[in-house]
């Protein structure tokens, strides 16, 4: 049969090759995946999640089809879960075979590969063919039809027959007969294999002979064991005998095992290649589907994104939420509406500590990431232009907040982002430049925001720098000079009594109220300080 060109994630060989060559492949680093919390949501063993991000609308649409099928037809996911370990075993056998010499073991591994190949075909056939009429996605229909074609083909029937014959022959081999010529002193002169036998030899112990009562003419009863394999012999003696025996067995099986290998090459290699190549994709769609199923089971909304032209830089979300947070809490997750537009392609987001700034920042990145993986998006509605890259600049765990070395590291990371981003990118910054004083941080942050305004990329800057947010009009005036995009402000809402709503509003910040909230939280408002002083005097 002709080699099957297939992918669960790419609609054509050309689309896959463009992706591999980095065309239509957005820049998303492992650090970004980790920062957004996506690495904990989708855990892969056989590949990196970064490999699957795409900015190609046709690829995103193609993947949406398979996820729709898997969410609707549960048998597909169950089948993939069953076949994945079989494919993993085939891959491991190939690795072992490639690294070993042409020994009997290596050819027996080839025989095992045939068995596993047949097992994988049967698993896919039994799981997919019965639900063929329920499928609507191109990838699963193509896979289903191909597996059906394989399982009904003459070559596959012949393969099953030959496998049965081969395994019977191998399983019938229980022992070999070794002949040894002796010289005049009764010392071993020459030795070799005389025959391959369908029965194992018996120990030759007296008790065994008595129990069998037919030891006199039993050709399968040992008279004496070969001494290198008996007790009391050193390792060198045992190794020498084992090597000699293995070499002899390999010579005996030489013609047979070569024919086994030819069968593998003729029937299996060409037809398992596509299964081995698609194995990481199967793992990805299983893990991604499980995540979406979990979100839906929790009553959380997921939506199919509406894709827009990349140059439009669209990002309009209704009811967006952070899925990592939503799965970690018992109460209902807070949803927000969020959009980049002509009056705000860049935002400063201010608000109280633990008021939801980091949560919404990650939610924006995760919505883009889900979409560019081809998944349903954690929002009620999502309109989006695929990004050329998703970049994060989040606090690192190492270093003190006033350490000058950390500031240098933060600035170096910002420089790297500027080197790689373009107008179609998404930039997410959370408490950046917190390692220096407020004046220096505000000045550097102003320069950074103007830089992103010049690039024209979608940017969200969650920050404690309220003075930076207060300068937005001034920054927009500077940006207008070189035709940069506009900067706007967002605020994490807080009520008069200090309650966090986790709602994000598009309005100017009121820094005083947040400063008061922080003072109250840490017991440093004048009222609480006075209470502390009074208690201290009374106790004294």
N, C-alpha and C positions, 0 to 999 in steps of 0.2 A: 504493500500500500504506500501511497505517497505520504511523505512526512507531513504531519499536521502542524500548521502554524496557528498557535492559539495563545490567548492571554485573557485572564479574567479582568484585567485592569486597563487594557489598551485595545481600541477597536481595530487596529491594523498593525502589521509589522512596521510600517513606516512611522506610525505614531509612537510605537515603542522605541524605535531607533532614534527618533528625534528626542525623546525623553532621556535616553541613555547618554546621548551626546550633549545633554544639558539644555537643549532648546526646549522651551516651554516648561522648564524645571525651575521653580522658584527657589530662592536662597532661604533655606530654613535650617539652621544649625541644630545639632544635638542639644546645645545649651538653651536655645530657644524652646525646643520641645520640652525640656526639663523645667524651664522657668514657668511655662504656661500650665504645667501640671499634666500635660498630655502623655508624658512617659508613664505615668501611673495609671492613666485611663486605658491605654492600649499598650500592653506589654507583649513584645515580640521576642522570639528566641532565634529565629532563622534569618532575620534581616533587621535593618534599621528603619524606623518609621520615616526618617528623612528621605528615604529613597522614593517614597510614594506621593509626595506633594507634586501637584501639577498646576499649571496655569492655562492649560489647553481646554477650552470649553467642550470640545467633542469628547475628550477623555473623561471630564467630569460628568457629562451626560451619560456616557457609556457605563460608568461605575454606578451611577444612580439607578440604572436598570437592574444590576445584579443585587444591589442592596434592597431594592423594592421586592425582588423575588425572594430573597432570603428572609426578609421580615414577614412576608406573606405565606411562603411555603416552607414550613419548619423542617420538612424532610431534607431539604438541600443542606442546611447547616449540619444536621445530624449525620448526613452522608459524608460531608467534608471532615467532620470530627473523626469518623471511622477511618477514612482513607489517609489522613495526614500521617499517623505513625507508620503505616505501610510504606509510604513514599520516603519517609525518613530512613527506614531500614534499607530501602533500595539505594538511597544516596550514600549511606554508610558502607554498604557492600561495594559500591563502586570505588569509594575512597580506599578501602582495604585492598581491593583488587589491583588498583593502580599502583599501590605502594609495595606490592608483594612480587616475588619471583614467579615464574611460570611453573608452579608446583601443583600437586594434586589438590591441595587446599584451595588454591586460587580458582581452579576449574570447578570445584564443588561450590564455591561461592557464586560462580556464574549460574550453576544449577539452581541455587537458592534464589537468585535474582529472577529467574523465569517464574518460579513459584510465586514470588511477591508481585511480579508484574500481573500475572493472571489474577491474583487475589485483589489487586487494586482495580483492575477492569471489572471484575465481578461485583466489587463493592460499589463502584460508581454506577454500574448498570442496574443493580438491584435497587439503588436509592434514587436515581434520577429518571430512568425510563418510565416508571409508573406514574410520575408526576409531570411528565413532559407537557401535557395539555394545560397545566396550570401556570407554566412559565411564560413570561413575556419578554424577558431580557435577551438580547442577542448572544451574549457570551454563554449563558447557561444552556440555551437552546442548541447552540453550535456544539458545546461539549456533550450534551445529551445525545445528539444525533451521531456524533463521531464515535462515542463509546458503543452505541447500539450497532453501528456499522462494523466496528471491530469485532464485537462479540458474536456477530452473525456471519463473519467472513470465513472462508475456507482455510485461510492461513492460520487463523486463530484456533480453529478446530484441530488442524494438523499439529499446532504447537501444543495443545492440550494432550493430544495423543502421544507425541514424542516425549513430552515431559513425563507422562505416566510410564512409558517404556524405560526412560532413563532412570527415574527414581526406583523402579522395580529392580533394575540391574544393580544400582548402587546399594539398595537395601539388601539385596541377595548376597552381597559380599560380606562374609563373616570372618574369613581367615585366609591365609595363604600358606602354601606348603613350601618349605625351604629345603633344598638339597645341598648337602655338604660332602665334597670329596675328601678322602683322608689319604695321607701319604703312608710310607712304610712304618712310620713311628706312631701312626694313628693320630697325627696332628692334622688340623684343618688345612686343606690345600686350596680348594676352590669352593665357592658357594654361590647359590642363586635361587631365584624363585621358580618352583616347578609348576605350581598351579594356584588358581584362585578358587576358593571353596565357598559353597552356600551354607556351611555349618561352622560353628565355632569349635575350636579344640577344647577337650576336657582336661581337667587338671592332672589326671594320672595318679591322684592320691589313692592309696589302698582302699580307703573307706568308700570312695566314689566307685571304684571297680566292683566292690562287693555289692553295693546298692544296685548297680546296673546289671550285674550278673552276666555281662556279655563282653567282658574286657578282653577276652582272648583274641578275638578277631576284629577288634574295634580300631579302625584306621584313624579315628579322631581322638584317640587317647594319647596324651604325651607320655613318652618314656622318660624324658628328662628335659627340664627347661633350659633355654639358652642362658648361660651364666651371667652375661652382662645385664640381664633384666631380672635377676634374682636378688635376694637380700644379701647384703654384705659387700656388694660391688660399689666401687667409687663412682663419682659423677662422670669422670672422663670415660670410663668404660661404658656406662649407660648411654652417654651422648654419642659415642662412636657407633654403638650398635643401632641406636635410633636413626642416626644419619644414614647408615648403610641400608637399613630397612626402608626408610622413606625414599631413598634414591632408587632402590629396586622397584618399589611399588610405583613410583612415578614413571619408570621405564615401561613397566607392564601396562599402565593405563594411558601411555602416551597417545596412542592412536585414538582411543575412545574419548579422552578428555579434550583432544583437539576438535573432535566432532561436536562435543557439547558447546565449546566456545563458538564454533561456527553458527550453531543454532541461536545462541544468544545474540551474536552479531547480526544474523539475518533477520530475526524476528523481533527481538526485544529492544536493542539499543535505539534504533530509529523511532520506535513507538513509545519508549519510556522517556525519551529526551524531553518531550513537551510536558510530561507529568513532573519530572524533576525540576524543570524551569518554573513551572507554575506552583510548586510546593510553597515557596514563601508567600505568594499571592493568596493561596488558600488560607494560610495562617492569618494573614492580614484581614481578609474579609470575615473570617470567623471571629476574630477579636473585636473588629469594628462593629460587626452585627450584634455581638453580645452586649457591647456598651450601649448601642442604641436601644436594644430590647430592654435593658435595665432601666434606662431613662423613661421609656414608654410605660413600663410596669409601675414606675413611681408616679405616673400621671403627669410627667413633664412633657412640654410640647417639643416637637421636632418638625422642621419644615424643609421642603425641597427648595433650594435657593433659585431665585430668578437671576440669571447671569446677564451682565451688561458688558459692553465694549470696554476693553482694558483702559483705554485713554480717558474714559468717562470718570474713572476712579470712584465709582459708586460704592457706597456702604450705607445702607438704610436697613436698620433692624427694628422690629417691633417685638416686644416681649422677650428681649435677649436676657440670658442668665448664664451663670458660670456652672457648667455641669459637674465639675469637681467638687464645688461647694455644695451644690444641690444634693449630691449623693452622700455627703458627709454629715448632713444635718437631718433632724427629724421633722422640723417644721417646714412649712411651705417656702420654697425659694422665692426671693424677690425678683421680679422682672422689671426691665427698664426698656425704654425706647432710646435708640442711639443712632445718630447719622452724621456722616461727614458731608458737607455741602459747600457751596460757593462762599458762604459767609463764615465757614469754620472748617477748613481742611486740617487745621491744627487746633488742639484744645489744651488748655491748662485745666487740670482737675484738682480742686482743693476741697478741704473739708476736715472734719475731726478725725482723730486717730480711731482706727477700727470702725470707720463709717462707711466702708464699702469701696474705697478708691482702688485698692489692689484687686478686689473681686471683679469690678467692672472692667478694669484694664485687661485682666486675663480673659474675661468673657469676650471682649472684642477680638483678641488674638485667637481664641479658641473657635469663634464663629468663622473667622477666615480660614483657620486650619482645617476644621471639619469640612468646609466647602471644598477646599483645594485637595482634600483626600478623596472627594467624591461622595462624602457621607451626607446624611440629613443634618441640618444645622440646629443647635440648641436655641431656638427662637420661634416665635409664632409666625413671623414673616421675615424674609431676608432677601434683599436686593443687593447684588455685589458684582464688582469688577475684579476678576482674579488679580492677585498681587504678584509682582515680580520677586517679592521676598517679604518675609515677616521677621523683623528684627526686634529683639528685646534688650533693654538696659535696666536690669533689676539689681537690687542690692545683693552684694556677695556676703557670704557668712564670715569670711576672714577679715581681720583688721579692725582697728578701733575707728570710731566715727570721726575722730580728729586727726587721724594718722595721715600725714602728708603723702606717704607712699600709696595709700589707698586712693587719694584724690588723683594722683598720677595715673593709677591703673584705671580709674573711672574715665578719665579724659582719653586715655589710649583706646579704650573700648568704643567711646563715642566717635573717635577718629576713624576706627575701622568701619563703623556703620556708614559714615559719610563716604568712605571709599567704595562701598558696595551698593548703596541704595540709589534708586532713581525715582522719578515722579509716580511710578505705579506701586511703590513699596508701601508697607505699613510699618510704622515705627511705634513701639510701646516703651515708655519710660516710667519707672516706678521709683519715686524718691531718689532720683539721680542727683548726684553732687551733694549728698547729705554728709559727706566726709569733710566738709569745710564749713567755715562760718557763713551766716546768712547773707552778708553783703557780697562776699566773693562768689558764693553759690548763685545768688540772684543775677550777678553780672554775667557769669559764664553761661548760665541757663538762657539768658536773653540772647546771647550770641548764638547759642545752639538752636533756639527756636527760629531765629532769623535765617540760620543756615538751612533748616528744614523747609522754611517758607520759600527759600530760593530754589530748593530742589522740587518743591511742589508735592511732596508725599503726604499721605494720610498719617497724622501723628497725634498720639495721646500721651500727655505728660502729667502723670499723677504726682503731685508735689506738696510739700509742706510750706513752700515759699509763697506766702500770700502776697508779698510785695511784687513778686513776678507777675502774678495774675492781675494785680492792680495796674501794671504797666502795659496791658494789652493794647490799649488805644495808641499809645506811644509807639509800640512795636509795629503795629499795623501801618502807621504813618511811614516808618522806616522801610517796611516791606514793600509798600506801594511804590517807592522810589525805583526799585529794581524789578517791579512787576511780580513780586512774590505773592503767595497765597495768603488768605486772611487767617488770623488767629482769633479764637473765641474762648470763652470760659465756661466751665462746668463746675457744679457744686454738689457735694454729697450732703443731702438734706439732713438737718438736725432740728428737733423741736425745741421749744423754749425750755423745757425741763431736761434737755440733754439726751433725749431718746434718739437712737439711730434708726432711721427709716430705711437705710440702704437704697433710697431712691436718688437717682442722679438727675439734677435739674440744669437746664441751660440758662444760667443767670450769672450776674456778677457776684463775686464772693463777699461775705461779710467777715473779714478776718477777726474782728473783735469778738464776735460771738464764739468762734472756735477757740480763740485764746482763752476766753473765760471758761469754756468747757474743759480745756486741758488743765487750767488752774484748779477748777473744782475737782476734777478727777484725781489729781495728785495731792489734794488738800492744801493748796497754796493760794486760795483766794483770801482776800483780806479778812473776810468773815471767819473762815476756818482757822486762819493764822491767829486771829484774836481769841478764838475759843481755846486754841492750844496754849496760848500765853496765859490766859485766865486759869485754865486747869493746872498749869504748872505752878502758878503762884499759890493756888489753893492747896495743892498737894505739899508745897514747901512749908 
